[in-house]
Amino acid sequence: MRADLLLRLHGAADPAVAAALEEALAIAREQGAKGWEIGVATDLARLWAEQGRRSAARELLAPVYDWFTRGSIPPICRTQRRCSTN
């Protein structure tokens, strides 16, 4: 993923990292790819949390997490839950 490469090359402070994640999130949502959506949303929320934007991170994750937790909680959601509560 482009965001991973940008993050490794330039660090979390590079605005291109968040932009790449936001673009990937939009594509996942357009395609209805919930697995990709929660993965990208978790990455973006983690980035935002590192930048001090914890409230925005929680707001981003809440609807995606709610969709997944209507049934059993898959492992990626457990990871997301830890990210959103930190």
The first five atom37 places (N, CA, C, CB, O) and aatype in JSON, in Angstrom:
{
  "aatype": [12, 1, 0, 3, 10, 10, 10, 1, 10, 8, 7, 0, 0, 3, 14, 0, 19, 0, 0, 0, 10, 6, 6, 0, 10, 0, 9, 0, 1, 6, 5, 7, 0, 11, 7, 17, 6, 9, 7, 19, 0, 16, 3, 10, 0, 1, 10, 17, 0, 6, 5, 7, 1, 1, 15, 0, 0, 1, 6, 10, 10, 0, 14, 19, 18, 3, 17, 13, 16, 1, 7, 15, 9, 14, 14, 9, 4, 1, 16, 5, 1, 1, 4, 15, 16, 2],
  "atom_mask": [
    [1, 1, 1, 1, 1],
    [1, 1, 1, 1, 1],
    [1, 1, 1, 1, 1],
    [1, 1, 1, 1, 1],
    [1, 1, 1, 1, 1],
    [1, 1, 1, 1, 1],
    [1, 1, 1, 1, 1],
    [1, 1, 1, 1, 1],
    [1, 1, 1, 1, 1],
    [1, 1, 1, 1, 1],
    [1, 1, 1, 0, 1],
    [1, 1, 1, 1, 1],
    [1, 1, 1, 1, 1],
    [1, 1, 1, 1, 1],
    [1, 1, 1, 1, 1],
    [1, 1, 1, 1, 1],
    [1, 1, 1, 1, 1],
    [1, 1, 1, 1, 1],
    [1, 1, 1, 1, 1],
    [1, 1, 1, 1, 1],
    [1, 1, 1, 1, 1],
    [1, 1, 1, 1, 1],
    [1, 1, 1, 1, 1],
    [1, 1, 1, 1, 1],
    [1, 1, 1, 1, 1],
    [1, 1, 1, 1, 1],
    [1, 1, 1, 1, 1],
    [1, 1, 1, 1, 1],
    [1, 1, 1, 1, 1],
    [1, 1, 1, 1, 1],
    [1, 1, 1, 1, 1],
    [1, 1, 1, 0, 1],
    [1, 1, 1, 1, 1],
    [1, 1, 1, 1, 1],
    [1, 1, 1, 0, 1],
    [1, 1, 1, 1, 1],
    [1, 1, 1, 1, 1],
    [1, 1, 1, 1, 1],
    [1, 1, 1, 0, 1],
    [1, 1, 1, 1, 1],
    [1, 1, 1, 1, 1],
    [1, 1, 1, 1, 1],
    [1, 1, 1, 1, 1],
    [1, 1, 1, 1, 1],
    [1, 1, 1, 1, 1],
    [1, 1, 1, 1, 1],
    [1, 1, 1, 1, 1],
    [1, 1, 1, 1, 1],
    [1, 1, 1, 1, 1],
    [1, 1, 1, 1, 1],
    [1, 1, 1, 1, 1],
    [1, 1, 1, 0, 1],
    [1, 1, 1, 1, 1],
    [1, 1, 1, 1, 1],
    [1, 1, 1, 1, 1],
    [1, 1, 1, 1, 1],
    [1, 1, 1, 1, 1],
    [1, 1, 1, 1, 1],
    [1, 1, 1, 1, 1],
    [1, 1, 1, 1, 1],
    [1, 1, 1, 1, 1],
    [1, 1, 1, 1, 1],
    [1, 1, 1, 1, 1],
    [1, 1, 1, 1, 1],
    [1, 1, 1, 1, 1],
    [1, 1, 1, 1, 1],
    [1, 1, 1, 1, 1],
    [1, 1, 1, 1, 1],
    [1, 1, 1, 1, 1],
    [1, 1, 1, 1, 1],
    [1, 1, 1, 0, 1],
    [1, 1, 1, 1, 1],
    [1, 1, 1, 1, 1],
    [1, 1, 1, 1, 1],
    [1, 1, 1, 1, 1],
    [1, 1, 1, 1, 1],
    [1, 1, 1, 1, 1],
    [1, 1, 1, 1, 1],
    [1, 1, 1, 1, 1],
    [1, 1, 1, 1, 1],
    [1, 1, 1, 1, 1],
    [1, 1, 1, 1, 1],
    [1, 1, 1, 1, 1],
    [1, 1, 1, 1, 1],
    [1, 1, 1, 1, 1],
    [1, 1, 1, 1, 1]
  ],
  "atom_positions": [
    [[0.84, -1.17, 0.0], [0.0, 0.0, 0.0], [0.89, 1.24, 0.0], [-0.96, -0.01, 1.21], [1.94, 1.28, 0.65]],
    [[0.47, 2.22, -0.72], [1.23, 3.46, -0.85], [1.44, 4.16, 0.49], [0.52, 4.39, -1.82], [2.52, 4.7, 0.74]],
    [[0.44, 4.15, 1.34], [0.56, 4.81, 2.64], [1.66, 4.18, 3.49], [-0.77, 4.76, 3.39], [2.4, 4.89, 4.18]],
    [[1.77, 2.85, 3.45], [2.82, 2.18, 4.21], [4.2, 2.63, 3.74], [2.69, 0.66, 4.08], [5.08, 2.9, 4.55]],
    [[4.37, 2.7, 2.44], [5.65, 3.13, 1.89], [5.96, 4.57, 2.3], [5.64, 3.0, 0.35], [7.07, 4.88, 2.72]],
    [[4.98, 5.44, 2.17], [5.18, 6.84, 2.56], [5.51, 6.97, 4.04], [3.94, 7.67, 2.23], [6.36, 7.77, 4.43]],
    [[4.83, 6.18, 4.85], [5.07, 6.22, 6.29], [6.5, 5.81, 6.61], [4.07, 5.31, 7.03], [7.16, 6.43, 7.44]],
    [[6.96, 4.76, 5.95], [8.33, 4.28, 6.2], [9.38, 5.25, 5.68], [8.53, 2.91, 5.55], [10.44, 5.41, 6.29]],
    [[9.09, 5.9, 4.57], [10.06, 6.82, 3.98], [10.1, 8.18, 4.67], [9.76, 7.01, 2.53], [11.17, 8.75, 4.88]],
    [[8.91, 8.69, 5.02], [8.83, 10.08, 5.48], [8.34, 10.24, 6.92], [7.94, 10.85, 4.58], [8.5, 11.31, 7.5]],
    [[7.75, 9.22, 7.49], [7.25, 9.31, 8.85], [5.81, 9.81, 8.91], [0.0, 0.0, 0.0], [5.24, 10.26, 7.92]],
    [[5.24, 9.72, 10.1], [3.84, 10.04, 10.32], [3.5, 11.51, 10.12], [3.44, 9.64, 11.7], [2.34, 11.86, 9.91]],
    [[4.5, 12.37, 10.18], [4.24, 13.81, 10.03], [3.96, 14.21, 8.59], [5.42, 14.59, 10.56], [3.44, 15.3, 8.35]],
    [[4.29, 13.35, 7.64], [4.07, 13.68, 6.23], [2.57, 13.65, 5.91], [4.84, 12.68, 5.31], [1.94, 12.61, 6.08]],
    [[2.0, 14.76, 5.47], [0.56, 14.8, 5.17], [0.16, 13.84, 4.06], [0.16, 16.21, 4.79], [-1.01, 13.48, 3.95]],
    [[1.11, 13.42, 3.24], [0.8, 12.47, 2.16], [0.39, 11.11, 2.71], [2.01, 12.31, 1.23], [-0.35, 10.38, 2.05]],
    [[0.86, 10.77, 3.91], [0.49, 9.49, 4.52], [-1.01, 9.48, 4.81], [1.3, 9.23, 5.83], [-1.72, 8.55, 4.42]],
    [[-1.5, 10.51, 5.5], [-2.93, 10.59, 5.81], [-3.76, 10.68, 4.53], [-3.22, 11.81, 6.72], [-4.82, 10.07, 4.43]],
    [[-3.27, 11.44, 3.55], [-4.01, 11.57, 2.29], [-4.13, 10.23, 1.58], [-3.31, 12.59, 1.37], [-5.19, 9.92, 1.03]],
    [[-3.07, 9.43, 1.59], [-3.11, 8.12, 0.95], [-4.07, 7.19, 1.67], [-1.72, 7.5, 0.89], [-4.8, 6.43, 1.04]],
    [[-4.07, 7.24, 3.0], [-4.99, 6.41, 3.77], [-6.44, 6.85, 3.55], [-4.65, 6.48, 5.26], [-7.33, 6.01, 3.41]],
    [[-6.68, 8.15, 3.51], [-8.03, 8.65, 3.28], [-8.53, 8.24, 1.89], [-8.07, 10.18, 3.43], [-9.7, 7.91, 1.72]],
    [[-7.64, 8.26, 0.9], [-8.01, 7.83, -0.45], [-8.33, 6.33, -0.47], [-6.88, 8.14, -1.45], [-9.31, 5.91, -1.08]],
    [[-7.51, 5.54, 0.21], [-7.76, 4.1, 0.27], [-9.07, 3.8, 1.0], [-6.59, 3.39, 0.97], [-9.79, 2.88, 0.62]],
    [[-9.37, 4.57, 2.03], [-10.62, 4.39, 2.77], [-11.82, 4.71, 1.89], [-10.63, 5.27, 4.03], [-12.81, 3.98, 1.9]],
    [[-11.73, 5.77, 1.13], [-12.82, 6.14, 0.22], [-13.06, 5.05, -0.82], [-12.51, 7.47, -0.48], [-14.21, 4.72, -1.13]],
    [[-11.99, 4.49, -1.35], [-12.12, 3.42, -2.35], [-12.75, 2.19, -1.72], [-10.74, 3.07, -2.96], [-13.65, 1.58, -2.31]],
    [[-12.3, 1.81, -0.53], [-12.87, 0.65, 0.15], [-14.36, 0.84, 0.39], [-12.15, 0.39, 1.49], [-15.15, -0.08, 0.21]],
    [[-14.74, 2.04, 0.79], [-16.16, 2.32, 1.03], [-16.97, 2.27, -0.26], [-16.33, 3.68, 1.7], [-18.07, 1.72, -0.28]],
    [[-16.43, 2.84, -1.33], [-17.11, 2.82, -2.63], [-17.37, 1.39, -3.09], [-16.29, 3.56, -3.69], [-18.42, 1.09, -3.65]],
    [[-16.4, 0.52, -2.84], [-16.49, -0.86, -3.29], [-17.21, -1.76, -2.3], [-15.12, -1.4, -3.56], [-17.44, -2.94, -2.59]],
    [[-17.55, -1.24, -1.14], [-18.22, -2.04, -0.12], [-17.31, -3.12, 0.45], [0.0, 0.0, 0.0], [-17.78, -4.16, 0.91]],
    [[-16.02, -2.86, 0.43], [-15.02, -3.82, 0.9], [-14.78, -3.6, 2.4], [-13.68, -3.68, 0.1], [-13.83, -2.92, 2.79]],
    [[-15.64, -4.18, 3.22], [-15.59, -3.93, 4.66], [-14.29, -4.39, 5.3], [-16.75, -4.61, 5.34], [-13.8, -3.74, 6.22]],
    [[-13.73, -5.49, 4.84], [-12.46, -5.95, 5.38], [-11.35, -4.95, 5.15], [0.0, 0.0, 0.0], [-10.56, -4.66, 6.06]],
    [[-11.28, -4.42, 3.94], [-10.3, -3.38, 3.64], [-10.62, -2.11, 4.41], [-10.26, -3.08, 2.12], [-9.72, -1.43, 4.92]],
    [[-11.91, -1.8, 4.51], [-12.31, -0.57, 5.2], [-11.84, -0.56, 6.64], [-13.82, -0.39, 5.14], [-11.29, 0.43, 7.11]],
    [[-12.07, -1.65, 7.35], [-11.67, -1.65, 8.77], [-10.15, -1.64, 8.91], [-12.25, -2.87, 9.5], [-9.63, -1.05, 9.85]],
    [[-9.45, -2.28, 7.99], [-7.99, -2.26, 8.05], [-7.43, -0.87, 7.82], [0.0, 0.0, 0.0], [-6.57, -0.41, 8.57]],
    [[-7.92, -0.2, 6.79], [-7.44, 1.14, 6.48], [-7.89, 2.13, 7.56], [-7.96, 1.59, 5.09], [-7.12, 3.0, 7.96]],
    [[-9.14, 1.99, 8.02], [-9.63, 2.88, 9.08], [-8.79, 2.72, 10.34], [-11.12, 2.58, 9.38], [-8.52, 3.7, 11.03]],
    [[-8.4, 1.51, 10.66], [-7.56, 1.27, 11.83], [-6.2, 1.93, 11.66], [-7.39, -0.24, 12.07], [-5.69, 2.55, 12.59]],
    [[-5.62, 1.8, 10.47], [-4.32, 2.44, 10.21], [-4.43, 3.96, 10.32], [-3.8, 2.05, 8.82], [-3.58, 4.61, 10.92]],
    [[-5.49, 4.52, 9.73], [-5.67, 5.97, 9.76], [-5.94, 6.43, 11.19], [-6.82, 6.4, 8.83], [-5.41, 7.46, 11.62]],
    [[-6.75, 5.69, 11.93], [-7.03, 6.05, 13.32], [-5.76, 5.99, 14.16], [-8.1, 5.12, 13.92], [-5.55, 6.84, 15.03]],
    [[-4.93, 5.01, 13.92], [-3.67, 4.9, 14.65], [-2.79, 6.12, 14.36], [-2.92, 3.59, 14.28], [-2.18, 6.7, 15.27]],
    [[-2.73, 6.51, 13.09], [-1.95, 7.69, 12.7], [-2.49, 8.93, 13.39], [-1.98, 7.88, 11.17], [-1.74, 9.72, 13.96]],
    [[-3.82, 9.1, 13.33], [-4.43, 10.26, 13.97], [-4.18, 10.26, 15.48], [-5.94, 10.29, 13.69], [-3.92, 11.31, 16.07]],
    [[-4.27, 9.09, 16.1], [-4.04, 9.02, 17.54], [-2.61, 9.44, 17.88], [-4.31, 7.58, 18.06], [-2.38, 10.13, 18.87]],
    [[-1.66, 9.01, 17.05], [-0.26, 9.41, 17.25], [-0.09, 10.93, 17.1], [0.65, 8.68, 16.27], [0.82, 11.52, 17.68]],
    [[-0.95, 11.54, 16.31], [-0.89, 12.98, 16.08], [-1.73, 13.75, 17.1], [-1.35, 13.31, 14.67], [-1.87, 14.97, 17.0]],
    [[-2.29, 13.04, 18.07], [-3.09, 13.69, 19.1], [-4.55, 13.89, 18.73], [0.0, 0.0, 0.0], [-5.28, 14.57, 19.44]],
    [[-4.98, 13.3, 17.64], [-6.37, 13.46, 17.18], [-7.21, 12.24, 17.59], [-6.42, 13.65, 15.63], [-7.86, 11.61, 16.76]],
    [[-7.19, 11.93, 18.87], [-7.86, 10.72, 19.38], [-9.38, 10.74, 19.17], [-7.55, 10.55, 20.86], [-9.98, 9.72, 18.86]],
    [[-9.98, 11.88, 19.34], [-11.43, 11.98, 19.17], [-11.82, 11.68, 17.72], [-11.92, 13.4, 19.57], [-12.77, 10.94, 17.47]],
    [[-11.07, 12.24, 16.78], [-11.33, 11.97, 15.36], [-11.11, 10.49, 15.05], [-10.43, 12.84, 14.47], [-11.84, 9.91, 14.25]],
    [[-10.11, 9.9, 15.68], [-9.83, 8.48, 15.46], [-11.01, 7.63, 15.93], [-8.54, 8.06, 16.2], [-11.43, 6.71, 15.23]],
    [[-11.54, 7.93, 17.1], [-12.7, 7.18, 17.62], [-13.92, 7.36, 16.72], [-13.04, 7.65, 19.06], [-14.64, 6.4, 16.44]],
    [[-14.15, 8.6, 16.27], [-15.3, 8.86, 15.39], [-15.18, 8.12, 14.07], [-15.44, 10.35, 15.14], [-16.19, 7.67, 13.51]],
    [[-13.98, 7.98, 13.57], [-13.75, 7.25, 12.33], [-14.04, 5.77, 12.51], [-12.32, 7.45, 11.84], [-14.69, 5.14, 11.67]],
    [[-13.57, 5.21, 13.62], [-13.67, 3.77, 13.82], [-15.05, 3.3, 14.28], [-12.65, 3.34, 14.83], [-15.43, 2.17, 13.98]],
    [[-15.78, 4.12, 14.98], [-17.04, 3.69, 15.57], [-18.01, 3.04, 14.58], [-17.72, 4.86, 16.22], [-18.46, 1.93, 14.85]],
    [[-18.34, 3.66, 13.45], [-19.32, 3.03, 12.57], [-18.8, 1.75, 11.9], [-19.74, 4.01, 11.51], [-19.58, 0.82, 11.66]],
    [[-17.53, 1.71, 11.6], [-16.97, 0.51, 10.99], [-16.96, -0.62, 12.0], [-15.53, 0.77, 10.46], [-17.36, -1.75, 11.7]],
    [[-16.51, -0.31, 13.2], [-16.47, -1.3, 14.27], [-17.88, -1.82, 14.57], [-15.84, -0.7, 15.54], [-18.08, -3.02, 14.74]],
    [[-18.85, -0.92, 14.63], [-20.24, -1.32, 14.9], [-20.75, -2.29, 13.84], [-21.14, -0.09, 14.97], [-21.45, -3.24, 14.17]],
    [[-20.4, -2.05, 12.58], [-20.84, -2.94, 11.51], [-20.29, -4.34, 11.73], [-20.39, -2.4, 10.13], [-21.0, -5.33, 11.54]],
    [[-19.03, -4.44, 12.13], [-18.41, -5.74, 12.32], [-18.87, -6.44, 13.59], [-16.92, -5.59, 12.36], [-18.91, -7.67, 13.63]],
    [[-19.23, -5.69, 14.61], [-19.56, -6.33, 15.88], [-21.02, -6.74, 16.0], [-19.22, -5.4, 17.0], [-21.47, -7.12, 17.08]],
    [[-21.74, -6.67, 14.94], [-23.12, -7.17, 14.97], [-23.14, -8.68, 15.14], [-23.87, -6.78, 13.69], [-24.14, -9.24, 15.58]],
    [[-22.05, -9.34, 14.81], [-21.89, -10.78, 15.0], [-20.73, -11.02, 15.94], [0.0, 0.0, 0.0], [-20.58, -10.33, 16.95]],
    [[-19.91, -11.98, 15.6], [-18.74, -12.23, 16.42], [-17.66, -11.18, 16.13], [-18.19, -13.66, 16.17], [-17.72, -10.5, 15.1]],
    [[-16.71, -11.06, 17.01], [-15.67, -10.05, 16.86], [-14.43, -10.7, 16.25], [-15.34, -9.38, 18.23], [-13.74, -11.47, 16.92]],
    [[-14.13, -10.38, 14.98], [-12.93, -10.95, 14.36], [-11.67, -10.33, 14.95], [-12.96, -10.73, 12.85], [-11.73, -9.25, 15.54]],
    [[-10.52, -11.0, 14.81], [-9.27, -10.51, 15.41], [-8.91, -9.08, 15.02], [-8.14, -11.4, 15.03], [-8.41, -8.34, 15.87]],
    [[-9.15, -8.68, 13.8], [-8.78, -7.31, 13.39], [-9.59, -6.28, 14.18], [-9.0, -7.12, 11.88], [-9.1, -5.18, 14.43]],
    [[-10.81, -6.62, 14.55], [-11.62, -5.7, 15.34], [-11.07, -5.59, 16.76], [-13.08, -6.15, 15.37], [-11.14, -4.52, 17.37]],
    [[-10.54, -6.68, 17.29], [-9.94, -6.61, 18.62], [-8.75, -5.65, 18.6], [-9.51, -8.01, 19.1], [-8.55, -4.88, 19.54]],
    [[-7.97, -5.71, 17.53], [-6.84, -4.78, 17.37], [-7.36, -3.36, 17.28], [-5.99, -5.13, 16.12], [-6.82, -2.46, 17.92]],
    [[-8.4, -3.15, 16.49], [-8.99, -1.82, 16.32], [-9.51, -1.31, 17.64], [-10.12, -1.86, 15.29], [-9.36, -0.13, 17.94]],
    [[-10.13, -2.16, 18.45], [-10.68, -1.75, 19.73], [-9.57, -1.23, 20.64], [-11.42, -2.91, 20.41], [-9.74, -0.21, 21.3]],
    [[-8.43, -1.92, 20.67], [-7.31, -1.46, 21.49], [-6.82, -0.1, 20.99], [-6.16, -2.49, 21.47], [-6.47, 0.77, 21.8]],
    [[-6.79, 0.09, 19.69], [-6.33, 1.35, 19.12], [-7.28, 2.49, 19.5], [-6.21, 1.24, 17.58], [-6.84, 3.59, 19.83]],
    [[-8.57, 2.22, 19.44], [-9.55, 3.29, 19.66], [-9.68, 3.67, 21.13], [-10.91, 2.87, 19.12], [-10.16, 4.76, 21.44]],
    [[-9.27, 2.79, 22.04], [-9.42, 3.11, 23.46], [-8.17, 3.68, 24.07], [-9.84, 1.89, 24.22], [-8.18, 4.1, 25.23]],
    [[-7.09, 3.71, 23.32], [-5.83, 4.28, 23.86], [-5.85, 5.78, 23.8], [-4.62, 3.75, 23.09], [-4.88, 6.42, 24.2]]
  ]
}
